[in-house]
Each structure stands twice: as structure tokens, then as C-alpha cells.
Amino acid sequence: MDRGIGRVLASALAALLLAGCATTQETPPQEGWVIFQAGDTGSPPTDALVVPGPAIHHLGVLIPTSDPPWQALWLDTDKDEKNKMTGRGAFSGFLFGLGVVSSMPITLVAWPVAAGVVAGTTAMGLLGEDMDTSARSRVEVGDREALREAAATLYPDHLLRESLAAALAGRTGRSPFPVAWQPPRGPDTPGTNPMAEARKAGADGVLDLTVEAFGLAMGEDSESFGVFVRVRAQLIEVGSGRLRYERVLQHGPGRPMAGMPRPAAYSLEFLALDKARVFRHEMREVLARMAAILARDTALPLGPS
């Protein structure tokens, strides 16, 4: 009997060790880890650029005839988590199997039977863990789609231009000229010349504002998330075509921007509530504060209108 029990334990431990080897321990995500993103943050931000020259007195803002559509992606590891076996379920199944074997009558505890019981409960433990992870993923589907739809219909470039126009009016005495232009759409649609359009509008300098990326990043703990935004601003002198000013602004969990409040963080369920109302509100607030910082930047070479 001792030899049979030894064989049971050896077989069960072998199954448990194989389960434990299915994956390696990963480093837990840190604050600022992005889980939901629209746009691209691949290239690092450039240093602020300021070129000396005369002040710009009649500022225009480039307004494309249509803002680009945004397609946000979830970057977390739902698929990997679904397929990953950590061994926690296997260990629970292993202990349950030993309990079953110990409760069986002595006459039935032949080692092949006992080994089969323990190996089977170990495998069921792994399967149960996998099914539990999949169920957690399915619970979040509605929230994820609400946030994806909000990102697609938010139009952050328009919100940024609108906020900056209002902020610049307080500095220069008037809102900048809107300079409409058609961006190129391929070899058959080259687009219009924005500098020619700016001259027609009477501008001596134009601002080109671009939201490069936005989304959600992890806050101080793994259950809270806040919005992040990356914006690029360029000022072009109309007469010479020179780039006079360029600055990239970033703000979000793990990378707060000087002069802005610490990023607020909420649960995904709260951010997605009521068609992602909280997410939309936080995005508008961050974009408005970024616009105010740009408008106050003394390096932006603006004079009174």
C-alpha cells in the first residue's frame, strides 16, 4: 500500500509540475501602463523648438475639412490570460484529488485508480481556472464597446482647436483666423496648399494642432484607470514657411504634466457608465487644460492682434 500511495503522489506531482511550468511569472503592470489607445505614441516626443523672428500678429489655425476617424484598440492581454495556465487551479485540483483518494475504501485504492482520480481533478482545476478567466473577460465586453464608441465619436482635434481659440483670444485680443484646408488623400487627391489659404485669410502665422494619441492608462492600482493625451503644436510663419515653434504635450497616469492636476483615476465600469460620459468629460477637461497651457506659453511668438 505504501508503494501504491507513493506512485499516486509521484504521478500527481508530475502533473502539478507540468502545470506550473506552463508559464513564467510576469512583472505586474505599473502606473501609466496603457490598456486602451487611439493613435500612435511610437515616436518619442521632440524637444520644444523655438526659432527667433518677428512676432506673429495675425494668427490662424489650420482646420482640415474633415478630422481623421479614430479607431481605439484594447492593448491588455485578455487573449493571453484566457490561454495562460498559472498552476493555481491545478494545485486546488491536486488537493481535492488527494481528499477524494483518502476518503475511498481501502479495497478500492489501487494505485492506477487513485492516480487517475488525482490527475483528473488536477486537469479539471486547470480547466476551471481557464473558464473563470474567460467569464471575467465576457463581463467587460459592454464597457469596452462603450469606451471604444466614445473614442470614435469624441473628435478630440476639434475639441482642442475650440479650447485653444478661446484661450488665445484672452492673450491676443481676438480669436485666431480659421484656415480651412483639404489634407492630401493620396496621389489622386493632393489636397490644398494651407499657406496659400492662410494668406487669403490675412494670417501671418498658422498653428497646426494635432492630437497624436489618447486613451486610458493604469492609475496607482490595477483597478483604476485615467485618461492620457498626447498633443503636438506647430507654428508656421506664412511668409517664409519656417517652423517657428513646436511643442509636444503629454499628460496621464504615470506621466503627469507640470501645471496640470494629477490625473483622476476610476474603475473601467465607472468610466464606461452612461455611454462613457465620465471618459468623455475627463478627455474634454484634459484637452482644455492643455490648450490653456499652450496659450500661456511665452515661447509662442505671438503679439497683439
C-alpha positions, 0 to 999 in steps of 0.5 A: 500500500505504501508503494501504491500511495507513493506512485499516486503522489509521484504521478500527481506531482508530475502533473502539478509540475507540468502545470506550473511550468506552463508559464513564467511569472510576469512583472505586474503592470505599473502606473501609466501602463496603457490598456486602451489607445487611439493613435500612435505614441511610437515616436518619442516626443521632440524637444520644444523648438523655438526659432527667433523672428518677428512676432506673429500678429495675425494668427490662424489655425489650420482646420482640415475639412474633415478630422481623421476617424479614430479607431481605439484598440484594447492593448491588455492581454485578455487573449493571453490570460484566457490561454495562460495556465498559472498552476493555481487551479491545478494545485486546488485540483491536486488537493481535492484529488488527494481528499477524494483518494483518502476518503475511498475504501481501502479495497478500492485504492489501487494505485492506477485508480487513485492516480487517475482520480488525482490527475483528473481533478488536477486537469479539471482545476486547470480547466476551471481556472481557464473558464473563470478567466474567460467569464471575467473577460465576457463581463467587460465586453459592454464597457469596452464597446462603450469606451471604444464608441466614445473614442470614435465619436469624441473628435478630440482635434476639434475639441482642442482647436475650440479650447485653444481659440478661446484661450488665445483670444484672452492673450491676443485680443481676438480669436485666431483666423480659421484656415480651412484646408483639404489634407492630401488623400493620396496621389489622386487627391493632393489636397490644398496648399494651407499657406496659400489659404492662410494668406487669403485669410490675412494670417501671418502665422498658422498653428497646426494642432494635432492630437497624436494619441489618447486613451486610458492608462493604469492609475496607482492600482490595477483597478483604476484607470485615467485618461492620457493625451498626447498633443503636438503644436506647430507654428508656421510663419506664412511668409517664409514657411519656417517652423517657428515653434513646436511643442509636444504635450503629454499628460496621464497616469504615470506621466503627469504634466507640470501645471496640470492636476494629477490625473483622476483615476476610476474603475473601467465600469465607472468610466464606461457608465452612461455611454462613457460620459465620465471618459468623455468629460475627463478627455474634454477637461484634459484637452482644455487644460492643455490648450490653456497651457499652450496659450500661456506659453511665452515661447509662442511668438505671438503679439497683439492682434 
